């Protein structure tokens, strides 16, 4: 039981994308701010019933960051964190961003492109930082 009352079991299954883009031959990662704007994160949310984890992550990316793109169906990893009196497990996918919308649902969030090392330094979750560090090996045309 949490302050929200009974939390549905599916809330603990989540997915996220690490949004990527190449600019002038350099890999960039898009981060967004939390609801309160206190820290930088990647788009993430509950896997919606009826959606696959990657489709749900793409939906979160659109709502939270105003981005459209191609989500690789193969996750690059997962991490867990405590919330609602339980443990949420987040499956993480890569997303090549094709379009940034000028207006989006959660426009109260800031979004900003960072180089891989900058993004790594800003992310709080150690497992997510490791995934970003590993991008150098996973993305074709490695550099940074």
C-alpha positions as CSV (number, residue, x, y, z in Angstrom):
1,X,0.0,0.0,0.0
2,X,1.3,3.5,-0.8
3,X,0.2,7.0,-0.4
4,X,-1.6,6.5,-3.8
5,X,-3.6,3.6,-2.4
6,X,-3.3,0.2,-4.0
7,X,-0.8,0.4,-6.9
8,X,-1.7,-1.9,-9.8
9,X,0.9,-4.6,-10.3
10,X,1.6,-3.5,-13.9
11,X,2.9,-0.2,-12.7
12,X,6.1,-2.0,-11.6
13,X,6.9,-3.0,-15.1
14,X,8.3,0.0,-16.9
15,X,10.2,0.8,-20.1
16,X,12.5,3.7,-21.2
17,X,14.3,4.9,-24.3
18,X,17.7,6.4,-24.6
19,X,17.1,8.9,-27.4
20,X,20.0,9.2,-29.8
21,X,20.9,11.3,-32.8
22,X,24.0,12.0,-34.8
23,X,24.9,15.6,-35.3
24,X,28.0,16.5,-37.4
25,X,29.2,12.9,-37.0
26,X,28.9,13.0,-33.2
27,X,26.6,10.9,-31.1
28,X,24.2,12.9,-29.0
29,X,21.8,11.8,-26.2
30,X,18.6,13.6,-25.4
31,X,17.8,14.0,-21.7
32,X,14.7,15.5,-20.1
33,X,14.1,16.9,-16.7
34,X,12.0,15.3,-14.0
35,X,8.5,16.7,-13.3
36,X,10.0,19.0,-10.7
37,X,12.9,19.9,-12.9
38,X,15.4,18.8,-10.3
39,X,17.4,16.3,-12.4
40,X,18.0,14.9,-15.8
41,X,16.5,11.6,-16.9
42,X,15.5,9.6,-20.0
43,X,11.9,9.2,-21.1
44,X,10.4,6.4,-19.0
45,X,7.1,5.1,-17.8
46,X,4.8,2.2,-17.0
47,X,4.4,-0.4,-19.8
48,X,0.8,0.2,-20.8
49,X,-1.5,-2.8,-21.0
50,X,-1.9,-3.9,-24.6
51,X,1.5,-2.3,-25.6
52,X,4.8,-4.0,-25.9
53,X,7.6,-2.5,-23.7
54,X,9.2,-0.8,-26.8
55,X,5.9,0.7,-28.0
56,X,5.1,1.9,-24.6
57,X,8.6,3.5,-24.3
58,X,8.1,5.2,-27.7
59,X,4.8,6.6,-26.4
60,X,6.5,7.9,-23.3
61,X,9.2,9.6,-25.5
62,X,6.4,11.4,-27.4
63,X,4.5,12.5,-24.3
64,X,7.5,13.4,-22.1
65,X,10.1,14.7,-24.7
66,X,8.1,15.4,-27.8
67,X,10.2,13.1,-30.0
68,X,9.4,10.6,-32.7
69,X,11.8,8.0,-33.9
70,X,12.7,4.4,-34.4
71,X,13.0,2.2,-31.3
72,X,15.3,-0.8,-31.5
73,X,13.2,-3.8,-30.4
74,X,16.1,-5.4,-28.6
75,X,16.6,-3.9,-25.1
76,X,20.1,-2.9,-24.2
77,X,19.5,-3.5,-20.5
78,X,17.3,-3.0,-17.4
79,X,17.5,-1.5,-14.0
80,X,15.4,-1.4,-10.9
81,X,14.4,1.3,-8.4
82,X,12.1,1.5,-5.4
83,X,8.7,3.3,-5.7
84,X,5.2,3.0,-4.5
85,X,6.3,0.5,-1.8
86,X,7.7,-1.9,-4.3
87,X,10.4,-2.4,-6.9
88,X,10.0,-1.1,-10.4
89,X,11.9,-2.8,-13.2
90,X,12.7,-0.7,-16.2
91,X,13.6,-2.2,-19.6
92,X,15.8,0.2,-21.6
93,X,15.8,0.5,-25.4
94,X,17.7,2.7,-27.9
95,X,15.7,5.2,-30.0
96,X,17.1,6.9,-33.1
97,X,15.3,10.3,-33.0
98,X,13.8,11.3,-36.4
99,X,11.8,14.4,-35.3
100,X,11.5,16.8,-32.4
101,X,8.1,18.3,-32.1
102,X,7.9,22.0,-31.3
103,X,5.0,21.3,-28.9
104,X,4.3,18.2,-26.8
105,X,2.1,17.0,-23.9
106,X,4.6,17.4,-21.1
107,X,6.2,20.6,-22.2
108,X,6.9,21.6,-18.6
109,X,9.9,19.3,-19.0
110,X,13.1,20.7,-20.5
111,X,14.8,18.6,-23.1
112,X,18.4,19.0,-24.2
113,X,21.0,17.1,-26.3
114,X,24.2,16.1,-24.6
115,X,27.4,14.3,-25.7
116,X,27.6,10.8,-24.3
117,X,30.0,11.7,-21.4
118,X,28.0,14.7,-20.4
119,X,24.8,12.6,-20.3
120,X,26.6,9.9,-18.3
121,X,27.6,12.5,-15.7
122,X,24.1,13.9,-15.3
123,X,22.2,10.6,-14.9
124,X,21.5,9.4,-11.4
125,X,20.9,5.7,-11.9
126,X,24.2,3.8,-11.9
127,X,22.9,1.0,-14.2
128,X,21.6,3.6,-16.7
129,X,25.0,5.4,-16.6
130,X,26.6,2.0,-17.5
131,X,24.3,1.6,-20.5
132,X,25.1,5.1,-21.7
133,X,28.9,4.3,-21.3
134,X,28.4,1.1,-23.3
135,X,26.8,3.0,-26.2
136,X,30.3,3.7,-27.6
137,X,30.5,0.0,-28.4
138,X,26.8,-0.6,-29.4
139,X,26.3,2.3,-31.9
140,X,27.8,2.0,-35.3
141,X,30.4,4.6,-36.1
142,X,31.8,4.7,-32.6
143,X,33.3,7.9,-31.3
144,X,33.1,10.4,-28.5
